Amino acid sequence: MELAKHQSFTACTQVPVFFCDPKCPWQRGTNENTNSLIRQYFPKKTCLGQHSVILPFLTGQITMKIDLWIWTE
């Protein structure tokens, strides 16, 4: 399971984890978009612990892309 350790991830990174509610497809759009943005930098099954030095930079880059996506819709 990809986010089985979501609580320890949140504790280590201070990044809250959001899970979509069942039968609420409108919540998954942003989730899927965010995943595709993350996949531009990291392929599936990448251990993010190996990239801890560049994660703050990439988080900023991904956030800017999400903000641009939201405002251009």
C-alpha positions as a Markdown table, in Angstrom:
| # | Residue | x | y | z |
|---|---|---|---|---|
| 1 | Met | 0.0 | 0.0 | 0.0 |
| 2 | Glu | 1.5 | 3.3 | -1.1 |
| 3 | Leu | 0.6 | 5.4 | 1.9 |
| 4 | Ala | 0.4 | 2.8 | 4.6 |
| 5 | Lys | 2.8 | 4.8 | 6.8 |
| 6 | His | 1.0 | 8.1 | 6.2 |
| 7 | Gln | 1.1 | 9.1 | 9.9 |
| 8 | Ser | 4.9 | 8.7 | 10.1 |
| 9 | Phe | 5.2 | 10.6 | 6.8 |
| 10 | Thr | 3.1 | 13.5 | 8.3 |
| 11 | Ala | 5.1 | 13.5 | 11.5 |
| 12 | Cys | 8.4 | 13.6 | 9.6 |
| 13 | Thr | 7.5 | 16.2 | 6.9 |
| 14 | Gln | 4.7 | 18.2 | 8.6 |
| 15 | Val | 2.7 | 17.6 | 5.3 |
| 16 | Pro | -0.8 | 16.5 | 6.0 |
| 17 | Val | -2.1 | 13.5 | 4.0 |
| 18 | Phe | -5.5 | 13.7 | 2.4 |
| 19 | Phe | -7.6 | 10.6 | 1.5 |
| 20 | Cys | -10.6 | 11.1 | -0.7 |
| 21 | Asp | -13.9 | 10.1 | 0.7 |
| 22 | Pro | -15.6 | 7.0 | -0.8 |
| 23 | Lys | -18.1 | 7.9 | -3.6 |
| 24 | Cys | -16.8 | 11.5 | -3.9 |
| 25 | Pro | -15.2 | 11.5 | -7.4 |
| 26 | Trp | -14.9 | 15.3 | -7.3 |
| 27 | Gln | -12.2 | 15.0 | -4.7 |
| 28 | Arg | -9.9 | 12.8 | -6.8 |
| 29 | Gly | -9.3 | 15.2 | -9.6 |
| 30 | Thr | -6.8 | 17.3 | -7.6 |
| 31 | Asn | -5.3 | 14.2 | -6.2 |
| 32 | Glu | -4.7 | 12.7 | -9.6 |
| 33 | Asn | -3.3 | 15.9 | -10.9 |
| 34 | Thr | -0.9 | 16.2 | -8.0 |
| 35 | Asn | 0.2 | 12.6 | -8.5 |
| 36 | Ser | 1.0 | 13.3 | -12.2 |
| 37 | Leu | 3.0 | 16.4 | -11.2 |
| 38 | Ile | 5.0 | 14.4 | -8.6 |
| 39 | Arg | 5.6 | 11.7 | -11.2 |
| 40 | Gln | 7.3 | 14.3 | -13.4 |
| 41 | Tyr | 10.1 | 14.3 | -10.8 |
| 42 | Phe | 9.9 | 10.8 | -9.3 |
| 43 | Pro | 8.9 | 7.5 | -11.0 |
| 44 | Lys | 6.6 | 5.2 | -9.1 |
| 45 | Lys | 8.2 | 3.2 | -6.2 |
| 46 | Thr | 10.9 | 5.8 | -5.7 |
| 47 | Cys | 12.1 | 6.0 | -2.1 |
| 48 | Leu | 11.7 | 9.7 | -1.3 |
| 49 | Gly | 14.1 | 9.4 | 1.6 |
| 50 | Gln | 17.0 | 9.3 | -0.9 |
| 51 | His | 15.9 | 12.8 | -2.2 |
| 52 | Ser | 15.4 | 14.6 | 1.1 |
| 53 | Val | 17.8 | 17.4 | 0.2 |
| 54 | Ile | 15.8 | 18.4 | -2.9 |
| 55 | Leu | 12.3 | 17.8 | -1.6 |
| 56 | Pro | 11.7 | 21.3 | -0.3 |
| 57 | Phe | 12.6 | 22.8 | -3.7 |
| 58 | Leu | 10.4 | 20.3 | -5.6 |
| 59 | Thr | 7.5 | 20.9 | -3.2 |
| 60 | Gly | 7.7 | 24.5 | -4.1 |
| 61 | Gln | 7.8 | 23.7 | -7.8 |
| 62 | Ile | 4.8 | 21.4 | -7.6 |
| 63 | Thr | 2.8 | 23.9 | -5.5 |
| 64 | Met | 3.4 | 26.6 | -8.1 |
| 65 | Lys | 2.2 | 24.3 | -10.9 |
| 66 | Ile | -0.9 | 23.3 | -8.9 |
| 67 | Asp | -1.6 | 27.0 | -8.1 |
| 68 | Leu | -1.3 | 27.9 | -11.8 |
| 69 | Trp | -3.5 | 25.0 | -12.8 |
| 70 | Ile | -6.2 | 26.1 | -10.3 |
| 71 | Trp | -6.2 | 29.7 | -11.5 |
| 72 | Thr | -6.2 | 28.9 | -15.2 |
| 73 | Glu | -9.2 | 26.6 | -15.0 |
